């Protein structure tokens, strides 16, 4: 390749000299740059200059060297096992699925090893496996499993076929020059071009929409197009399939609809799901999944098509999104399970190694990212991984500082959002976002609560055993719709045992909650307040949540105010999904001899009723113990309120659901109502010393002293008699607003959204 390039350069130079074309020198130079960037390999993710720089630093960059050693050992072991490209048969988790998935990763890594180590055994391995796929693919029918709305050939769904091509395109780029022209033509004609066509032209219901599935498809088609220098494929990736008619009334298996407005392609998938703050509307679990194709294709476009300025698109939202995603994780790095989300997914996932490295290399080189890369303990074996490794080696790493943050939702940031409140070790995630596409759950104004990465009050997440074949082929279980998506599965109000928007995607996707105010300037009082007016026609909910640091309390506590205004009497159910053991209550409850389901539909059919009580005090108190820490709930109640102990698991004969508990407040025959609670984290228990420290609540009384349309005021008295007053503005809540209010013959004046003293 070098000899060919040198020959072209000499030829152009001689021709220019012969015709004395001084002005043409500039255009010649530009032509040479274009030729080298579009035809030199590798140029997709790992670049020729990057390879040179990496080789020069080897042995001197510990985290990179260690990653390289681990990858080399992994791939050497795979080579020793031999190549296996079985005829596709299985769903997720089955042998053929896992083998082809493994092959794509092995191919990508082997290609990188060939470039960095200059050992042809890796290139030969890639070549031999690709040729086996070429021999198979040209006669391969659709996958025999028929569940998917868009079947692949190697896998049961086009999504996994797209995963494969995203990785394999990188391997092809790395061995491109190792292969003969005849071999490249064979692979491109019989494997890569048909593969890209099947994902896109043959599967428009998969490809031609805005969804994380389509993002993978766009990236797959675009990346192989970049390696092959096929402009038609690149355009198809960026802008979608032109002049295509779709049946927009047909649902896919995720519950979403095919694209109705013609928006498709990679750029549309950046434009629509991301808010200006970088929040991805499907939630962090799927943002994590989608970030790999978003970023890896963007890096390829940056390297091969720099004129597109892809990292500047939509004001640099791709790089902003990484910061948003990292902030959507708890103290342990686990992503908050908003919408469909599997618990335990974290920024230690390989997709986030990619995100952190690319963000550092192409972004502002935030030293906080280096601390996360250090925790991940590996880097990409490419240009961005080298940049991170050098940053760590040179001592530039600083802690990644997570603070309270409000992330807007919607392409213009006008469709609600997600607020994360942080105060010392307490984290609260408050969801007032849009539906979240087909992976969204019907739970407006819900929240979950954490201490040092441990759940205090949980969001259930998804009902799925990902890639475990024995559980529904590793796919979504029916309980995801009958339980996990339903409103009663979340910590928010359910009205008349019916989910928000009747759990109808077509309705829910049209609406979003609206921010009342967000305040994080005062380090002692962090607040989010939002309003929902569409979940139940004729009813309006306004929820204000605060984490308050008060010297009279051991740890920051949560104040929760849910104000409901309706045009008719309703039944309101308000659950608290606690984890741990019940310690004490200030009410007497009855335990039934036989467990029965709480209801028959909308998620209620999955709740066992384990205990019932009537509230007997103005404050209902409940305490529990979880993982050596004590927690207490104090709620304002009246004597008509019912208190229910429930447990997930009814009507679940295959044990697909986790058997976890909740305390539920039920208020019947109420039009306008107010739920007010304080959740305290306090004390500790050591099983070694068998000592309990500060195991009791510090609250003596919680009282509503004012509740009007413009204001709600809550009085908090601790066990020592110290009194604090919190007033929230329900209507005029801007930071500039000035307020005057009289409560119990005392005047209060303040500026801003709330008052606390």
CORPECOR-V750928 format. One record per helix or strand of 3 or more residues. SS is the DSSP state (H for helix, E for strand). FROM is the first residue (numbers start at 1). TO is the last residue. If there is no record, write none. Layout:
SS | FROM | TO
SS | FROM | TO
//
This chain:
H | 2 | 19
H | 24 | 39
H | 48 | 57
H | 62 | 81
H | 95 | 117
H | 120 | 137
H | 158 | 175
H | 181 | 199
H | 201 | 207
H | 212 | 228
H | 231 | 239
H | 266 | 271
H | 284 | 304
H | 306 | 308
H | 310 | 327
H | 350 | 362
H | 367 | 376
H | 383 | 393
E | 405 | 408
E | 416 | 423
E | 426 | 434
H | 437 | 439
E | 446 | 451
E | 454 | 457
H | 472 | 474
H | 479 | 484
H | 487 | 489
E | 493 | 495
H | 500 | 503
H | 505 | 508
E | 514 | 519
E | 525 | 532
E | 539 | 548
E | 557 | 566
E | 570 | 576
E | 581 | 585
H | 604 | 606
E | 607 | 614
E | 619 | 626
E | 629 | 636
E | 642 | 648
E | 661 | 670
E | 673 | 682
E | 684 | 686
E | 691 | 693
E | 699 | 707
E | 711 | 718
E | 723 | 729
E | 738 | 743
E | 746 | 751
E | 754 | 756
//
